[in-house]
Amino acid sequence: MINLLPPETKEAYRYARHNRMLARWATACVLSLAGGALLAAGGYLYLSRSITTTTQQIASTNHQLQAQNLASVQKQVTTISNNLKLTVQVLSQEILFSKLLKQLASVMPNNAILTNLAITQAQGGIDITAQTTDYGTATQLQVNLADPKNQIFSKADIVSITCASGSDKSKYPCTVTLRALFATDNPFLFINDQKGASS
């Protein structure tokens, strides 16, 4: 088909096609910019809402902590901790009498009998009362108790020795009272025994 249109008209048609294409591209760019602006506005609103929600949650949590009286709870925890420390101190002075009596029996000299054990007010100490046939046996008992090889006491002191008169027909006329201090590594205290068992 032969185009007999004048050159000016042909040129006008060609520019019209170009203008229509440019108009489409311009419309697409405007729509893209509008979409980007909408996305940016939506993101901003979402972030703003998230910040507001988080701030409210923090305020609510702080209010709940204050309502639950956090200071009082911390005070109770401190009290419990102090009570546990006191329990450990008490247990560290708890004597395992079954083991102690066996060891004392093994170090008692002949002609001596154990009559009494009493925990003293002094920390880690014990009062021992025994009856003996004579004065020498009473002092021997003190030497045996103070001997570090026995692993019972770090020291043992005589408090008193009294012997009945010669007219007394008792087999054990002498009474000796000793005050002894437990050795730090002895196996007759509850805490030390627990350490030995765990090792």
C-alpha positions as protocol buffer text, in pm:
chain_id: "A"
residue {
  index: 1
  type: MET
  ca { x: 0 y: 0 z: 0 }
}
residue {
  index: 2
  type: ILE
  ca { x: 141 y: 332 z: -100 }
}
residue {
  index: 3
  type: ASN
  ca { x: 123 y: 611 z: 159 }
}
residue {
  index: 4
  type: LEU
  ca { x: 29 y: 925 z: -29 }
}
residue {
  index: 5
  type: LEU
  ca { x: 2 y: 1148 z: 277 }
}
residue {
  index: 6
  type: PRO
  ca { x: 208 y: 1464 z: 271 }
}
residue {
  index: 7
  type: PRO
  ca { x: 537 y: 1449 z: 464 }
}
residue {
  index: 8
  type: GLU
  ca { x: 414 y: 1695 z: 729 }
}
residue {
  index: 9
  type: THR
  ca { x: 118 y: 1469 z: 814 }
}
residue {
  index: 10
  type: LYS
  ca { x: 343 y: 1165 z: 828 }
}
residue {
  index: 11
  type: GLU
  ca { x: 572 y: 1351 z: 1067 }
}
residue {
  index: 12
  type: ALA
  ca { x: 274 y: 1454 z: 1281 }
}
residue {
  index: 13
  type: TYR
  ca { x: 156 y: 1091 z: 1307 }
}
residue {
  index: 14
  type: ARG
  ca { x: 502 y: 973 z: 1406 }
}
residue {
  index: 15
  type: TYR
  ca { x: 528 y: 1236 z: 1680 }
}
residue {
  index: 16
  type: ALA
  ca { x: 178 y: 1146 z: 1798 }
}
residue {
  index: 17
  type: ARG
  ca { x: 286 y: 783 z: 1846 }
}
residue {
  index: 18
  type: HIS
  ca { x: 594 y: 898 z: 2038 }
}
residue {
  index: 19
  type: ASN
  ca { x: 382 y: 1129 z: 2253 }
}
residue {
  index: 20
  type: ARG
  ca { x: 139 y: 848 z: 2335 }
}
residue {
  index: 21
  type: MET
  ca { x: 432 y: 624 z: 2446 }
}
residue {
  index: 22
  type: LEU
  ca { x: 583 y: 901 z: 2653 }
}
residue {
  index: 23
  type: ALA
  ca { x: 243 y: 966 z: 2813 }
}
residue {
  index: 24
  type: ARG
  ca { x: 222 y: 597 z: 2912 }
}
residue {
  index: 25
  type: TRP
  ca { x: 573 y: 605 z: 3062 }
}
residue {
  index: 26
  type: ALA
  ca { x: 494 y: 925 z: 3250 }
}
residue {
  index: 27
  type: THR
  ca { x: 173 y: 770 z: 3387 }
}
residue {
  index: 28
  type: ALA
  ca { x: 365 y: 456 z: 3497 }
}
residue {
  index: 29
  type: CYS
  ca { x: 628 y: 672 z: 3672 }
}
residue {
  index: 30
  type: VAL
  ca { x: 362 y: 878 z: 3848 }
}
residue {
  index: 31
  type: LEU
  ca { x: 184 y: 559 z: 3963 }
}
residue {
  index: 32
  type: SER
  ca { x: 516 y: 410 z: 4085 }
}
residue {
  index: 33
  type: LEU
  ca { x: 595 y: 725 z: 4281 }
}
residue {
  index: 34
  type: ALA
  ca { x: 245 y: 724 z: 4431 }
}
residue {
  index: 35
  type: GLY
  ca { x: 286 y: 354 z: 4529 }
}
residue {
  index: 36
  type: GLY
  ca { x: 625 y: 423 z: 4689 }
}
residue {
  index: 37
  type: ALA
  ca { x: 480 y: 713 z: 4884 }
}
residue {
  index: 38
  type: LEU
  ca { x: 193 y: 493 z: 5005 }
}
residue {
  index: 39
  type: LEU
  ca { x: 440 y: 219 z: 5114 }
}
residue {
  index: 40
  type: ALA
  ca { x: 657 y: 474 z: 5299 }
}
residue {
  index: 41
  type: ALA
  ca { x: 352 y: 620 z: 5472 }
}
residue {
  index: 42
  type: GLY
  ca { x: 231 y: 270 z: 5569 }
}
residue {
  index: 43
  type: GLY
  ca { x: 575 y: 175 z: 5707 }
}
residue {
  index: 44
  type: TYR
  ca { x: 592 y: 495 z: 5908 }
}
residue {
  index: 45
  type: LEU
  ca { x: 246 y: 435 z: 6054 }
}
residue {
  index: 46
  type: TYR
  ca { x: 337 y: 72 z: 6138 }
}
residue {
  index: 47
  type: LEU
  ca { x: 661 y: 173 z: 6314 }
}
residue {
  index: 48
  type: SER
  ca { x: 483 y: 452 z: 6501 }
}
residue {
  index: 49
  type: ARG
  ca { x: 214 y: 211 z: 6616 }
}
residue {
  index: 50
  type: SER
  ca { x: 477 y: -49 z: 6721 }
}
residue {
  index: 51
  type: ILE
  ca { x: 668 y: 209 z: 6925 }
}
residue {
  index: 52
  type: THR
  ca { x: 348 y: 318 z: 7098 }
}
residue {
  index: 53
  type: THR
  ca { x: 250 y: -44 z: 7176 }
}
residue {
  index: 54
  type: THR
  ca { x: 598 y: -128 z: 7312 }
}
residue {
  index: 55
  type: THR
  ca { x: 598 y: 184 z: 7529 }
}
residue {
  index: 56
  type: GLN
  ca { x: 260 y: 87 z: 7671 }
}
residue {
  index: 57
  type: GLN
  ca { x: 380 y: -270 z: 7742 }
}
residue {
  index: 58
  type: ILE
  ca { x: 688 y: -139 z: 7926 }
}
residue {
  index: 59
  type: ALA
  ca { x: 475 y: 95 z: 8133 }
}
residue {
  index: 60
  type: SER
  ca { x: 232 y: -190 z: 8209 }
}
residue {
  index: 61
  type: THR
  ca { x: 518 y: -424 z: 8313 }
}
residue {
  index: 62
  type: ASN
  ca { x: 667 y: -158 z: 8542 }
}
residue {
  index: 63
  type: HIS
  ca { x: 327 y: -101 z: 8696 }
}
residue {
  index: 64
  type: GLN
  ca { x: 283 y: -477 z: 8757 }
}
residue {
  index: 65
  type: LEU
  ca { x: 626 y: -502 z: 8919 }
}
residue {
  index: 66
  type: GLN
  ca { x: 544 y: -215 z: 9150 }
}
residue {
  index: 67
  type: ALA
  ca { x: 205 y: -372 z: 9227 }
}
residue {
  index: 68
  type: GLN
  ca { x: 374 y: -702 z: 9313 }
}
residue {
  index: 69
  type: ASN
  ca { x: 595 y: -517 z: 9560 }
}
residue {
  index: 70
  type: LEU
  ca { x: 932 y: -615 z: 9419 }
}
residue {
  index: 71
  type: ALA
  ca { x: 1118 y: -462 z: 9714 }
}
residue {
  index: 72
  type: SER
  ca { x: 929 y: -688 z: 9954 }
}
residue {
  index: 73
  type: VAL
  ca { x: 1015 y: -995 z: 9745 }
}
residue {
  index: 74
  type: GLN
  ca { x: 1382 y: -900 z: 9744 }
}
residue {
  index: 75
  type: LYS
  ca { x: 1369 y: -858 z: 10122 }
}
residue {
  index: 76
  type: GLN
  ca { x: 1216 y: -1205 z: 10158 }
}
residue {
  index: 77
  type: VAL
  ca { x: 1489 y: -1352 z: 9937 }
}
residue {
  index: 78
  type: THR
  ca { x: 1752 y: -1187 z: 10156 }
}
residue {
  index: 79
  type: THR
  ca { x: 1584 y: -1329 z: 10468 }
}
residue {
  index: 80
  type: ILE
  ca { x: 1579 y: -1680 z: 10318 }
}
residue {
  index: 81
  type: SER
  ca { x: 1947 y: -1648 z: 10224 }
}
residue {
  index: 82
  type: ASN
  ca { x: 2034 y: -1544 z: 10580 }
}
residue {
  index: 83
  type: ASN
  ca { x: 1834 y: -1837 z: 10717 }
}
residue {
  index: 84
  type: LEU
  ca { x: 2026 y: -2077 z: 10493 }
}
residue {
  index: 85
  type: LYS
  ca { x: 2354 y: -1936 z: 10620 }
}
residue {
  index: 86
  type: LEU
  ca { x: 2232 y: -1983 z: 10978 }
}
residue {
  index: 87
  type: THR
  ca { x: 2132 y: -2343 z: 10898 }
}
residue {
  index: 88
  type: VAL
  ca { x: 2480 y: -2415 z: 10764 }
}
residue {
  index: 89
  type: GLN
  ca { x: 2632 y: -2267 z: 11081 }
}
residue {
  index: 90
  type: VAL
  ca { x: 2408 y: -2483 z: 11301 }
}
residue {
  index: 91
  type: LEU
  ca { x: 2486 y: -2796 z: 11098 }
}
residue {
  index: 92
  type: SER
  ca { x: 2857 y: -2720 z: 11120 }
}
residue {
  index: 93
  type: GLN
  ca { x: 2824 y: -2758 z: 11499 }
}
residue {
  index: 94
  type: GLU
  ca { x: 2600 y: -3067 z: 11478 }
}
residue {
  index: 95
  type: ILE
  ca { x: 2784 y: -3358 z: 11634 }
}
residue {
  index: 96
  type: LEU
  ca { x: 2752 y: -3714 z: 11504 }
}
residue {
  index: 97
  type: PHE
  ca { x: 2739 y: -3876 z: 11847 }
}
residue {
  index: 98
  type: SER
  ca { x: 2731 y: -4234 z: 11717 }
}
residue {
  index: 99
  type: LYS
  ca { x: 3075 y: -4192 z: 11558 }
}
residue {
  index: 100
  type: LEU
  ca { x: 3208 y: -3977 z: 11842 }
}
residue {
  index: 101
  type: LEU
  ca { x: 3117 y: -4233 z: 12110 }
}
residue {
  index: 102
  type: LYS
  ca { x: 3296 y: -4512 z: 11921 }
}
residue {
  index: 103
  type: GLN
  ca { x: 3612 y: -4302 z: 11893 }
}
residue {
  index: 104
  type: LEU
  ca { x: 3596 y: -4194 z: 12257 }
}
residue {
  index: 105
  type: ALA
  ca { x: 3559 y: -4558 z: 12364 }
}
residue {
  index: 106
  type: SER
  ca { x: 3872 y: -4645 z: 12171 }
}
residue {
  index: 107
  type: VAL
  ca { x: 4083 y: -4379 z: 12350 }
}
residue {
  index: 108
  type: MET
  ca { x: 3948 y: -4434 z: 12702 }
}
residue {
  index: 109
  type: PRO
  ca { x: 4222 y: -4574 z: 12924 }
}
residue {
  index: 110
  type: ASN
  ca { x: 4167 y: -4891 z: 13127 }
}
residue {
  index: 111
  type: ASN
  ca { x: 3993 y: -4829 z: 13459 }
}
residue {
  index: 112
  type: ALA
  ca { x: 3792 y: -4534 z: 13323 }
}
residue {
  index: 113
  type: ILE
  ca { x: 3426 y: -4509 z: 13224 }
}
residue {
  index: 114
  type: LEU
  ca { x: 3249 y: -4230 z: 13035 }
}
residue {
  index: 115
  type: THR
  ca { x: 2954 y: -4091 z: 13233 }
}
residue {
  index: 116
  type: ASN
  ca { x: 2846 y: -3772 z: 13054 }
}
residue {
  index: 117
  type: LEU
  ca { x: 2886 y: -3560 z: 12740 }
}
residue {
  index: 118
  type: ALA
  ca { x: 2757 y: -3203 z: 12721 }
}
residue {
  index: 119
  type: ILE
  ca { x: 2790 y: -2946 z: 12443 }
}
residue {
  index: 120
  type: THR
  ca { x: 2932 y: -2624 z: 12584 }
}
residue {
  index: 121
  type: GLN
  ca { x: 2836 y: -2269 z: 12494 }
}
residue {
  index: 122
  type: ALA
  ca { x: 3184 y: -2225 z: 12349 }
}
residue {
  index: 123
  type: GLN
  ca { x: 3172 y: -2288 z: 11977 }
}
residue {
  index: 124
  type: GLY
  ca { x: 3301 y: -2632 z: 11880 }
}
residue {
  index: 125
  type: GLY
  ca { x: 3354 y: -2747 z: 12239 }
}
residue {
  index: 126
  type: ILE
  ca { x: 3224 y: -3030 z: 12452 }
}
residue {
  index: 127
  type: ASP
  ca { x: 3238 y: -3118 z: 12824 }
}
residue {
  index: 128
  type: ILE
  ca { x: 3330 y: -3476 z: 12906 }
}
residue {
  index: 129
  type: THR
  ca { x: 3277 y: -3635 z: 13246 }
}
residue {
  index: 130
  type: ALA
  ca { x: 3427 y: -3973 z: 13336 }
}
residue {
  index: 131
  type: GLN
  ca { x: 3490 y: -4183 z: 13642 }
}
residue {
  index: 132
  type: THR
  ca { x: 3827 y: -4345 z: 13705 }
}
residue {
  index: 133
  type: THR
  ca { x: 3988 y: -4573 z: 13957 }
}
residue {
  index: 134
  type: ASP
  ca { x: 4261 y: -4321 z: 14045 }
}
residue {
  index: 135
  type: TYR
  ca { x: 4406 y: -3978 z: 13979 }
}
residue {
  index: 136
  type: GLY
  ca { x: 4664 y: -4105 z: 13729 }
}
residue {
  index: 137
  type: THR
  ca { x: 4398 y: -4262 z: 13508 }
}
residue {
  index: 138
  type: ALA
  ca { x: 4209 y: -3931 z: 13506 }
}
residue {
  index: 139
  type: THR
  ca { x: 4515 y: -3743 z: 13378 }
}
residue {
  index: 140
  type: GLN
  ca { x: 4585 y: -4018 z: 13125 }
}
residue {
  index: 141
  type: LEU
  ca { x: 4236 y: -3964 z: 12985 }
}
residue {
  index: 142
  type: GLN
  ca { x: 4320 y: -3596 z: 12928 }
}
residue {
  index: 143
  type: VAL
  ca { x: 4644 y: -3692 z: 12749 }
}
residue {
  index: 144
  type: ASN
  ca { x: 4461 y: -3942 z: 12524 }
}
residue {
  index: 145
  type: LEU
  ca { x: 4191 y: -3691 z: 12428 }
}
residue {
  index: 146
  type: ALA
  ca { x: 4445 y: -3419 z: 12346 }
}
residue {
  index: 147
  type: ASP
  ca { x: 4653 y: -3652 z: 12127 }
}
residue {
  index: 148
  type: PRO
  ca { x: 4623 y: -3527 z: 11762 }
}
residue {
  index: 149
  type: LYS
  ca { x: 4659 y: -3884 z: 11631 }
}
residue {
  index: 150
  type: ASN
  ca { x: 4307 y: -3957 z: 11758 }
}
residue {
  index: 151
  type: GLN
  ca { x: 4161 y: -3689 z: 11523 }
}
residue {
  index: 152
  type: ILE
  ca { x: 3898 y: -3587 z: 11778 }
}
residue {
  index: 153
  type: PHE
  ca { x: 4005 y: -3271 z: 11960 }
}
residue {
  index: 154
  type: SER
  ca { x: 4259 y: -3000 z: 11897 }
}
residue {
  index: 155
  type: LYS
  ca { x: 4300 y: -2963 z: 12274 }
}
residue {
  index: 156
  type: ALA
  ca { x: 4154 y: -3101 z: 12595 }
}
residue {
  index: 157
  type: ASP
  ca { x: 4183 y: -2931 z: 12936 }
}
residue {
  index: 158
  type: ILE
  ca { x: 4107 y: -3068 z: 13280 }
}
residue {
  index: 159
  type: VAL
  ca { x: 3833 y: -2868 z: 13451 }
}
residue {
  index: 160
  type: SER
  ca { x: 3834 y: -3068 z: 13772 }
}
residue {
  index: 161
  type: ILE
  ca { x: 3936 y: -3400 z: 13928 }
}
residue {
  index: 162
  type: THR
  ca { x: 3774 y: -3509 z: 14250 }
}
residue {
  index: 163
  type: CYS
  ca { x: 3843 y: -3834 z: 14427 }
}
residue {
  index: 164
  type: ALA
  ca { x: 3631 y: -3974 z: 14708 }
}
residue {
  index: 165
  type: SER
  ca { x: 3787 y: -4054 z: 15046 }
}
residue {
  index: 166
  type: GLY
  ca { x: 3944 y: -4393 z: 15112 }
}
residue {
  index: 167
  type: SER
  ca { x: 3635 y: -4509 z: 15299 }
}
residue {
  index: 168
  type: ASP
  ca { x: 3434 y: -4507 z: 14973 }
}
residue {
  index: 169
  type: LYS
  ca { x: 3416 y: -4862 z: 14841 }
}
residue {
  index: 170
  type: SER
  ca { x: 3326 y: -4752 z: 14483 }
}
residue {
  index: 171
  type: LYS
  ca { x: 3524 y: -4914 z: 14201 }
}
residue {
  index: 172
  type: TYR
  ca { x: 3561 y: -4570 z: 14036 }
}
residue {
  index: 173
  type: PRO
  ca { x: 3608 y: -4319 z: 14319 }
}
residue {
  index: 174
  type: CYS
  ca { x: 3753 y: -4038 z: 14105 }
}
residue {
  index: 175
  type: THR
  ca { x: 3545 y: -3808 z: 13881 }
}
residue {
  index: 176
  type: VAL
  ca { x: 3718 y: -3606 z: 13610 }
}
residue {
  index: 177
  type: THR
  ca { x: 3561 y: -3326 z: 13406 }
}
residue {
  index: 178
  type: LEU
  ca { x: 3735 y: -3214 z: 13087 }
}
residue {
  index: 179
  type: ARG
  ca { x: 3658 y: -2945 z: 12834 }
}
residue {
  index: 180
  type: ALA
  ca { x: 3767 y: -3032 z: 12481 }
}
residue {
  index: 181
  type: LEU
  ca { x: 3769 y: -2835 z: 12155 }
}
residue {
  index: 182
  type: PHE
  ca { x: 3697 y: -3026 z: 11834 }
}
residue {
  index: 183
  type: ALA
  ca { x: 3969 y: -3035 z: 11571 }
}
residue {
  index: 184
  type: THR
  ca { x: 3873 y: -2849 z: 11254 }
}
residue {
  index: 185
  type: ASP
  ca { x: 3915 y: -3155 z: 11030 }
}
residue {
  index: 186
  type: ASN
  ca { x: 3756 y: -3412 z: 11260 }
}
residue {
  index: 187
  type: PRO
  ca { x: 3501 y: -3653 z: 11107 }
}
residue {
  index: 188
  type: PHE
  ca { x: 3252 y: -3620 z: 11392 }
}
residue {
  index: 189
  type: LEU
  ca { x: 3076 y: -3301 z: 11284 }
}
residue {
  index: 190
  type: PHE
  ca { x: 2789 y: -3317 z: 11035 }
}
residue {
  index: 191
  type: ILE
  ca { x: 2943 y: -3075 z: 10782 }
}
residue {
  index: 192
  type: ASN
  ca { x: 3282 y: -3246 z: 10787 }
}
residue {
  index: 193
  type: ASP
  ca { x: 3115 y: -3585 z: 10748 }
}
residue {
  index: 194
  type: GLN
  ca { x: 2920 y: -3461 z: 10444 }
}
residue {
  index: 195
  type: LYS
  ca { x: 3242 y: -3334 z: 10285 }
}
residue {
  index: 196
  type: GLY
  ca { x: 3407 y: -3671 z: 10341 }
}
residue {
  index: 197
  type: ALA
  ca { x: 3111 y: -3855 z: 10192 }
}
residue {
  index: 198
  type: SER
  ca { x: 3103 y: -3633 z: 9880 }
}
residue {
  index: 199
  type: SER
  ca { x: 3475 y: -3675 z: 9817 }
}
